Amino acid sequence: MGYTIEQYLLDKSNIQDTVTQLMHAFDSRSVSDLVDKVYTPEIFLDYDPLMGGRPRTTTSNEWAEKVKDIHSPYEFTQHIVL
């Protein structure tokens, strides 16, 4: 059985929902939403091309707190998904 159009559309919708939830959680600085609704319990990060460093694995809670800290200098943020 191949990849059906129904499965493709369902996957696409789920991905769009997840990305929207991610951006909303960033902008509302909601660590609990990132941990409970977006991230898996364990996250593999590889930001080497952008920020240098080595790929690593971390917990969703640790990374959500880090993202919150990254956004803390800004009074407001607005991520837009097109």
N, C-alpha and C positions, 0 to 999 in steps of 0.2 A: 504494500500500500504506500503510495506516494504522499507528498505533502499536499493536502487539499486546500482549495481556496477558502473554505470555512475556517480551517486551522490557521491559515495565513492571516485572515482578517481578525480572528480572535487574538492571535499573538500580537499583531500590530496594535490593536486596541489596548491590550494589556501593557505593552511597552509605552504607549502614549500616556496612559493613566499613571504609570510609575514615574515617568519623567515629569509630568505635571505635579504629582505629589512631592517629588524631590525638590522642585523649584519652589513650591509653596512652603515646604518645611524649611528650606534655606532662608526665605524671606521672612518667615514668622519666627525664625530661630528656634524651631521646635525640635529639640534633641529627641524627645519621645516619639514624634512622628517619623523622624529619620530611622530610628531604631525599630519601631514597631510596624511601620507601613512600607518602608522603602528598602532598607539594607538587609542583607542576610546576616546571620550572627557573626560570621567571620568574613572579612573583606581582604582581597588581594589588591594592593595598590602598586601601580608602576607609573610614577610621574617623572621618571628619569628624563624623557625628552623635554619636559617643561621646566622642571625645577632641579634637576640633578638628583643625586642620591641613588639609593638602591631600591629595587622592588622589595616590598615587605607585606606581611600579613598582619592584620590587626583586628580588634573586635569592632563591632558596629557602634557600640557605645563610645569607645575611645575615639573613633574617627568622627562621629557626630559631634562630640565635644570640640574636637579640633576645628571642624568646619564652623561651628558656632564662634570659636575664637577668631578665625580668619575674617568673619563678617563683623566682629565687634567694633572695629574702628568706624563703621558706618552707622549713622543714625537710622537709615532706611536702605533697603536694597529692593530691586525689582528685576527678577529674572523673567525673561520673555521666551516662550517656546513658540516657534512658528511651524 
